[in-house]
Amino acid sequence: MKNKKLSVSVVMVIYNEEKLFERAIGSFYDLVDEIIIVHDGKYIDQSLEIARKYTE
């Protein structure tokens, strides 16, 4: 049996969560292959800028 590499993705739906957002991403960033962030509404905080820190 061949060893298959599993891919792990995280999907986060957020709405102006800058206070918890970076801490949450930091807790799993090195453990997953993909992070998908969906912001539900207009950006009125720094969530988008925080997300950009974690892009390649």
N, CA, C and O of each residue as an XYZ file, in Angstrom:
224
protein
N       0.846     -1.184      0.000
C       0.000      0.000      0.000
C       0.887      1.243      0.000
O       1.807      1.363      0.809
N       0.603      2.147     -0.904
C       1.370      3.380     -0.996
C       0.968      4.331      0.113
O      -0.190      4.393      0.526
N       1.957      5.066      0.579
C       1.665      6.131      1.541
C       1.144      7.341      0.780
O       1.797      7.835     -0.140
N      -0.007      7.805      1.158
C      -0.582      8.988      0.524
C      -0.510     10.158      1.496
O      -0.847     10.038      2.674
N      -0.072     11.262      0.982
C      -0.028     12.469      1.803
C      -1.430     13.064      1.861
O      -2.067     13.301      0.834
N      -1.885     13.293      3.060
C      -3.177     13.922      3.236
C      -3.016     15.432      3.210
O      -2.014     15.970      3.680
N      -3.992     16.094      2.667
C      -4.006     17.543      2.626
C      -5.044     18.048      3.629
O      -6.162     17.538      3.688
N      -4.667     19.037      4.401
C      -5.571     19.580      5.410
C      -5.822     21.053      5.107
O      -4.887     21.835      4.935
N      -7.090     21.413      5.046
C      -7.492     22.796      4.809
C      -8.314     23.288      5.990
O      -9.006     22.515      6.652
N      -8.226     24.582      6.237
C      -9.040     25.226      7.266
C      -9.836     26.325      6.581
O      -9.288     27.114      5.811
N     -11.131     26.373      6.865
C     -11.988     27.442      6.366
C     -12.471     28.236      7.568
O     -13.027     27.678      8.514
N     -12.253     29.541      7.519
C     -12.695     30.419      8.598
C     -13.667     31.449      8.032
O     -13.364     32.120      7.045
N     -14.813     31.569      8.647
C     -15.755     32.627      8.314
C     -15.671     33.638      9.453
O     -15.958     33.322     10.608
N     -15.275     34.849      9.105
C     -15.047     35.852     10.141
C     -15.850     37.113      9.845
O     -16.279     37.339      8.714
N     -16.043     37.914     10.857
C     -16.643     39.232     10.708
C     -16.006     40.145     11.744
O     -16.362     40.122     12.922
N     -15.055     40.949     11.279
C     -14.367     41.903     12.148
C     -13.859     41.250     13.428
O     -14.266     41.603     14.535
N     -12.962     40.292     13.245
C     -12.437     39.495     14.348
C     -10.971     39.777     14.638
O     -10.249     38.880     15.073
N     -10.524     40.986     14.411
C      -9.093     41.258     14.534
C      -8.524     40.905     15.908
O      -7.344     40.566     16.006
N      -9.307     40.972     16.946
C      -8.793     40.697     18.290
C      -8.419     39.232     18.480
O      -7.497     38.928     19.237
N      -9.110     38.327     17.812
C      -8.852     36.892     17.971
C      -8.254     36.237     16.732
O      -7.720     35.129     16.802
N      -8.344     36.912     15.625
C      -8.010     36.337     14.333
C      -6.555     35.881     14.225
O      -6.293     34.735     13.860
N      -5.625     36.752     14.535
C      -4.203     36.408     14.388
C      -3.812     35.275     15.332
O      -3.054     34.383     14.949
N      -4.305     35.302     16.516
C      -4.019     34.221     17.466
C      -4.568     32.887     16.945
O      -3.911     31.852     17.058
N      -5.764     32.923     16.381
C      -6.368     31.695     15.842
C      -5.542     31.139     14.684
O      -5.220     29.951     14.663
N      -5.202     31.990     13.726
C      -4.402     31.525     12.580
C      -3.050     30.996     13.052
O      -2.595     29.950     12.590
N      -2.422     31.703     13.952
C      -1.119     31.285     14.454
C      -1.139     29.930     15.129
O      -0.120     29.240     15.169
N      -2.278     29.543     15.655
C      -2.363     28.269     16.362
C      -2.345     27.058     15.432
O      -2.036     25.951     15.873
N      -2.672     27.251     14.150
C      -2.681     26.107     13.235
C      -1.928     26.357     11.925
O      -1.865     25.462     11.083
N      -1.372     27.519     11.738
C      -0.738     27.897     10.470
C       0.268     26.866      9.968
O       0.250     26.516      8.788
N       1.125     26.383     10.825
C       2.164     25.427     10.416
C       1.652     23.996     10.273
O       2.408     23.117      9.861
N       0.404     23.747     10.600
C      -0.140     22.400     10.579
C      -1.010     22.095      9.368
O      -1.345     20.936      9.123
N      -1.375     23.115      8.612
C      -2.309     22.916      7.507
C      -1.670     23.289      6.176
O      -0.662     23.994      6.124
N      -2.283     22.798      5.099
C      -1.788     23.075      3.758
C      -2.438     24.304      3.128
O      -1.871     24.941      2.241
N      -3.631     24.617      3.603
C      -4.401     25.690      2.978
C      -5.305     26.336      4.025
O      -5.890     25.656      4.867
N      -5.405     27.662      3.953
C      -6.321     28.405      4.814
C      -7.209     29.250      3.912
O      -6.721     30.033      3.097
N      -8.500     29.084      4.066
C      -9.471     29.852      3.294
C     -10.211     30.747      4.285
O     -10.787     30.271      5.263
N     -10.185     32.039      4.016
C     -10.820     33.003      4.918
C     -11.948     33.695      4.163
O     -11.743     34.254      3.085
N     -13.124     33.646      4.740
C     -14.287     34.318      4.179
C     -14.713     35.375      5.182
O     -15.042     35.064      6.327
N     -14.704     36.616      4.749
C     -15.129     37.707      5.634
C     -16.565     38.042      5.276
O     -16.867     38.372      4.129
N     -17.428     37.959      6.238
C     -18.856     38.142      6.024
C     -19.260     39.583      6.336
O     -19.724     39.885      7.435
N     -19.082     40.447      5.370
C     -19.480     41.832      5.565
C     -18.378     42.804      5.210
O     -17.345     42.419      4.661
N     -18.601     44.052      5.523
C     -17.658     45.112      5.228
C     -16.518     45.113      6.251
O     -16.732     44.928      7.449
N     -15.308     45.326      5.742
C     -14.152     45.392      6.627
C     -14.142     46.723      7.363
O     -14.060     47.779      6.735
N     -14.225     46.683      8.671
C     -14.106     47.912      9.455
C     -13.007     47.783     10.509
O     -12.857     48.645     11.375
N     -12.246     46.698     10.423
C     -11.127     46.508     11.342
C      -9.902     46.071     10.540
O      -9.872     46.271      9.326
N      -8.914     45.495     11.167
C      -7.649     45.117     10.522
C      -7.603     43.648     10.086
O      -6.519     43.128      9.823
N      -8.729     42.982     10.006
C      -8.751     41.549      9.656
C      -8.073     41.267      8.319
O      -7.294     40.320      8.212
N      -8.356     42.066      7.309
C      -7.760     41.848      5.992
C      -6.244     41.985      6.036
O      -5.534     41.185      5.427
N      -5.752     42.969      6.734
C      -4.305     43.159      6.846
C      -3.652     41.998      7.583
O      -2.558     41.565      7.222
N      -4.312     41.502      8.597
C      -3.801     40.337      9.340
C      -3.742     39.133      8.418
O      -2.741     38.418      8.403
N      -4.787     38.898      7.656
C      -4.818     37.761      6.713
C      -3.684     37.872      5.695
O      -3.084     36.861      5.329
N      -3.394     39.057      5.247
C      -2.322     39.247      4.256
C      -0.952     38.860      4.798
O      -0.071     38.491      4.021
N      -0.756     38.933      6.084
C       0.522     38.522      6.695
C       0.803     37.038      6.458
O       1.958     36.612      6.454
N      -0.247     36.264      6.263
C      -0.117     34.816      6.162
C      -0.223     34.305      4.734
O      -0.369     33.101      4.525
N      -0.153     35.190      3.749
C      -0.190     34.758      2.357
C       1.232     34.506      1.873
O       2.197     35.063      2.398
N       1.331     33.677      0.886
C       2.660     33.344      0.344
C       3.060     34.314     -0.720
O       4.145     34.193     -1.289
